[in-house]
Structures are given as structure tokens and as C-alpha cells.
Amino acid sequence: MLVVTDKLKIPLREFRFTLVRSSGPGGQNVNKVSSKAQLRWAVTRSRSLPEAVRERFRAKYGRRINAEGELVLNSQRFRDAGRNVADCLEKLRRMLAEVAVAPKARKPTRRTRVSVERRLRTKRRQSEKKQRRRPPSAE
């Protein structure tokens, strides 16, 4: 079970893991061992994800979701597969934690009278400065 918050828990059976060969340096071992973990999760079909969280997730991470509605995460930070699988789950947990809580609605506020007067005073000063730059009129 992937625990994101007290209310948001996703069973591990929803995830599909594949292990593939890792890229980069590693000597002869890199050609023999499949230590790179790849996590696939059907975000759009997940039953354990509330609709509001799903929409926020798709809005924020929509570019990472493929045409089939799956999120694909990779990890090759470590040399063994088990730690890379755990790293994939931790990446997903952090992503879900960011969108789990609904953003606080902004409460509209009014400008203070002082700030309005200050803005008008500054505009007036700027206008007067530009008027002084003009050549005198023909009158």
C-alpha cells in the first residue's frame, strides 16, 4: 500500500513494475543486470484516487501521462532493483502529496484608500514631469 496521506492510499496491485537494463557506466555488470525500475500506473482508471485529486494531478503532470492514460516513472539511481522500485514509489508519493490538498481559494481584497491615493499621486507627479519637458505653447 502506497500511503500518501491519511485519506489517500493506493494499493500496490494498481502499479506495474518492469525491470530493464540501466544506462550509463557500470562495467560488464551493466550488460547483465536489469536494475532500472519502470513504474506504470493507470491514473485515469485508478479507483483509489478521488476525482478532484485526479484532475489536479492531470493538470500538473499531464505531460507525463501517455495516450493510454498511464503515468510512467523511471529510476536508475541505485545499483539494485529493489531500491530503484522504492525510489519510483517515493517519486510518485511526492507527486501525489503535492496535489492531494486542494489549493486554498483566494479571498478577494480591496485596495486601501492610502494605496489608491499614493498611486494617483505618483501618476500626477509623472504627468507633471512630462509636461515640463514639452516646449512652451505658442500662446
N, C-alpha and C positions, 0 to 999 in steps of 0.2 A: 504494500500500500504506500503510495506517494502522498505524504501529508504536507499540504501547503499551508493551510490554516486549520483552525478547529472545525470549521464547517466545510472546507474544501479538501476532499480526499479522493484520490484516483487509484483504483485497483491496478496492480501491475499487469493483469491479464489484457488490459487495453493497449499495452505497448508491445511493439515487435522489435526485437533486437537482432541485428546481424553483425557478425564479426568479419572484418575484411583486413587485408594486408595494409599496414600503415606505410605512409610515405616517409621520405627523409632518411637521414643517416641511421645506421644501426648494424652495419656489417652484414655478415652472412645470415644472421638471425632474422633480419627484416624480410628476407625472401621466404622464410619458412613458417613464421608465426603470424597468425591473424589476431592482432591485438587492438586494432582500431575498432571502436564500437560505433554503431549507427543505430539510432533510435527512431522508430517511425510510430507516429500516433495520429489516429484519425480524429482530428479536432472537431470536424463538422458532425461526426457521427457519435461522439462521446456522450454517454448518458449521464456520467457523473459530473459533468461541467454545467453549471447553471447558464441559462441563456444570456443573461446580462454579462457574465464573465466571458462567455464565448464571443460575444460581439466586441467587447473591449479588446480581447486577445486578437481577434481578426483585424481590428482596426490598427493595433500597434504592430503586430507581427505578420500581417497579411502577405508580405513579400516572401516570407519563409515557408508559406503553406503552398504546396503544389496543386496542380489541377484536380487531383483526386481528393483534395481536402485533407491531405496528410502533412503534418509537420515533420521535417527530417532534421535531426540533430546529430552531429558527429563529434567524437572525442578521440584524440590520439596523444593526449598529454603524457600519459604514463606508458610504461613498457609492458604492462599486463592488462589483459582484457577486463578483468573484474573491476579494477579501479577506473577504467575508461567507461564502463557501463554506469558505475556510480557517479562519475563526472557528468555523463549525459543526463541522468536523473536530477542531479543538483542544478544543472543549467535550466532544465525545464521547470524545476521548483521555483527558481529565482524569477523566471519569466512569468509564471502564473502568479507569484506573490505580488508582482508589480501591478497586475490588472485585477487582482482579487477584490481589492477595496475600491468601491465606487468613488470617483473624484467628487470632492465637496463642491456643491453648486455655488457659484459666485453670487454674493448678495450685492445688488447694485447700490451704490452710494452716491450722494450728491456732493458737488464741489462746495467748499466753504465760501462764504462771502468774501473773505480776505483773499483767497486764491484767485477768485474771479476779478477782484479789484486789482490785484497785483498783475495779472495777465493784461488787463486793459491799460494799466499804467505803462507797462513795458511797450505795448503796441503804440501807445500815444507818443512815447519818447522816441521810438524808432521812426515813426511817421514824421515827427518834427525834425529829426536829424536829417532825413532825406529831403524834406522841404527846404532846409537851409542850404543844401548842396545845389539846388536849382538856381539858374541865373535869375536876376530880378525881372519882373514882368515889365512890359512896355509902358504901362500906365504911369 
